[in-house]
């Protein structure tokens, strides 16, 4: 591996001069700078990012911490964050917590130790006020952290759940179940609350058996609607915590020849790619993941810039809060 010392020896200048030239410092003669840069390219020099991070006390890496990288929703956010970060010269490290709050906190502190430039995190659960205040690197939370002094950006899940529930009510459905995801998920809890508020506003029953929690996956949706049917508690419509759950319900409906959407309604959440396929045509609530990812990187960049302007090791003081509205996608379910 070619080092700065190799370039210095070839150019006949000091190690410090090469370092200043490669880092675009102004205190280097322009002719010398050009000669050093040409030599570096000719010799195939590649910066040692580990060594540079030790000097600068940070890397050009940002970390994205999410609960489940296999979920298309988080995969889309990851892609949007990676693409936006790359434009700004950052590499994205994606960390999977598996919906484990303890693992999430461990990863957050590990990223701090690894001197990443900043962190974007989607929390797995509600946290006590002050949870993130001890983190000394720029941080953007993909949720509304109560009373914590950090930037956040999130989808308006209360509005999204209301859009889904009101749509089902407008179609004449009255026994509407909520098949949620992980019970600890803040977004899941907000959607359930909004679903219940809509039913109560229209004087519709909120049956306890119609509130279920489970995995955000296909099997979970299929098994939970099947369990309700076996108990004789079949609803006439379901609002699902995400599209994977809804696809499981849709599969059950087709296997059992339920008249969907005339007599059995299904609404998902997320609007993943599969939802719009011709053989599925799932009605769902779209979360604009690309916008969420891009805006998260913008907020993180603002935090990184604020920290660089302040004293070393001081957490950014510039904080911004963004709430994005979801959209109901009416299709055939």
Secondary structure as GFF3:
##gff-version 3
##sequence-region A 1 333
A	DSSP	alpha_helix	4	11	.	.	.	ID=ss1
A	DSSP	alpha_helix	15	22	.	.	.	ID=ss2
A	DSSP	alpha_helix	30	43	.	.	.	ID=ss3
A	DSSP	alpha_helix	49	56	.	.	.	ID=ss4
A	DSSP	beta_strand	61	66	.	.	.	ID=ss5
A	DSSP	alpha_helix	72	87	.	.	.	ID=ss6
A	DSSP	beta_strand	91	96	.	.	.	ID=ss7
A	DSSP	alpha_helix	101	113	.	.	.	ID=ss8
A	DSSP	beta_strand	118	121	.	.	.	ID=ss9
A	DSSP	beta_strand	138	141	.	.	.	ID=ss10
A	DSSP	beta_strand	151	155	.	.	.	ID=ss11
A	DSSP	alpha_helix	157	170	.	.	.	ID=ss12
A	DSSP	beta_strand	176	179	.	.	.	ID=ss13
A	DSSP	alpha_helix	186	201	.	.	.	ID=ss14
A	DSSP	three_ten_helix	208	210	.	.	.	ID=ss15
A	DSSP	beta_strand	211	212	.	.	.	ID=ss16
A	DSSP	alpha_helix	218	230	.	.	.	ID=ss17
A	DSSP	beta_strand	237	240	.	.	.	ID=ss18
A	DSSP	alpha_helix	243	255	.	.	.	ID=ss19
A	DSSP	beta_strand	265	270	.	.	.	ID=ss20
A	DSSP	three_ten_helix	273	276	.	.	.	ID=ss21
A	DSSP	beta_strand	284	286	.	.	.	ID=ss22
A	DSSP	alpha_helix	289	309	.	.	.	ID=ss23
A	DSSP	beta_strand	321	324	.	.	.	ID=ss24
A	DSSP	beta_strand	327	329	.	.	.	ID=ss25
###
